[in-house]
Amino acid sequence: MSVSTKAGKSGWASSTDLKSIADWLRTKNKVVVATHVKPDGDAVGSSIALVRALNLSRASGAVSLPPVARAWYFGPRPSWIKRIVGDTPSLSIESVSDIEHESADSVVIVDTGSWIQVEMIKPWLQSHGSEIAVVDHHAQGDPDIAPRRYVDTSSAAAAQPVAELCRLILRKATLAELPKEVAEPLYLGIATDTGWFKHSNVTPAVLRAAADLLSTGVDHASLFVNIEQRERLPRLKLLGRSLDSLELFDQNRVAVMTIRKKDYAETGAQPADSGGFADHAQTLESVFVTAVLTEADPAEFGMSSKPGEALTKISLRSKSIPGSVDVNAVAKEFGGGGHVRASGAKVNLPVEETKKRLLEIIRKHWGT
């Protein structure tokens, strides 16, 4: 597996390998597996698979021991999360008071290495600083978040390196030998982060990993139905509002959609319901870059704020075509990041100011 070992200007790079993380985790008795605020398919899939692998490894010995690992989630959560998590040990965090008495002898953060993505639990994490590992695939992160870091920017999803970590923990020869209950959430992570295998991040390695996971008995069709074809009417109404707001700029190459707080209130939708909206504008032939700007409350993401302070969430997508924009570079200018073709950020500005600034930055990065 290709690994980012060269540190960029921020120092974000691997500091260890997956075998070392697996060996380290085998010595632990209480593991928290955390991920980013507003978890998506990759975040949920990677974290649940790792929790299950750790607990299965503990139960497979001569003497069965109680579960060692539990997943933590906070911020808006997808409507399908309970169907994936099932009875796997987990904790839904609504406020910092929910974890003030929690302890762990190790922590693994998957699918992010950015402090801003874990702000709600940042003080708790900092109190466990020397016992944290990160497994991620994003191009940006904060090196001080963990002393043990495995960063594979060539992976389409965090679920790819996490799958390898699960294989090592369970001492399997290949991913095809993983138990189905571990393979299924890993497949979910890969499938959703590749847009069900239609995005530009699909590679031979992605398809080989997916094939191995499918061979364990994962039902692709059932998973797709459970995740993608159980929409709530409020989400579809919110999508309609978002499409109605669509504006085109720069010779119709940039599409911007805006979701305001009143749209949620009037449609009955939840903050988690806006995921994937950018993909709809990407279907326009002339569009190279799509942005979804969402009015939000800082508390939704565990962020502190002053009374009346505005927050706009930016979700960016770009097509994999010549001359398109590196939206990761755009997001970095707002303190965010992600991938060349999919990134995001949160800024303390009203929507209209954010839009103006965003268009200026996209124009600066056009064709670079």
Secondary structure, 3 states (H helix, E strand, C coil): CCCCCCCCCCCCCCCCCHHHHHHHHCCCCCEEEECCCCCCHHHHHHHHHHHHHHHHHHHCCCCCCCCCEEEEEECCCCCCHHHHHCCCCEEEECCHHHCCCCCCCEEEEECCCCHHHHHHHHHHHHCCHHHEEEEECCCCCCHHHCCEEEECCCCCCCHHHHHHHHHHHCCCCCHHHCCHHHHHHHHHHHHHHCCCCCCCCCCHHHHHHHHHHHCCCCCHHHHHHHHHCCCCHHHHHHHHHHHHCCEEECCCCEEEEEECHHHHHHHCCCHHHHCCCHHHHCCCCCCCEEEEEEECCHHHHCCCCCCCCCCEEEEEEECCCCCCCCHHHHHHCCCCEECCCEEEEEECCCHHHHHHHHHHHHHHHCCC
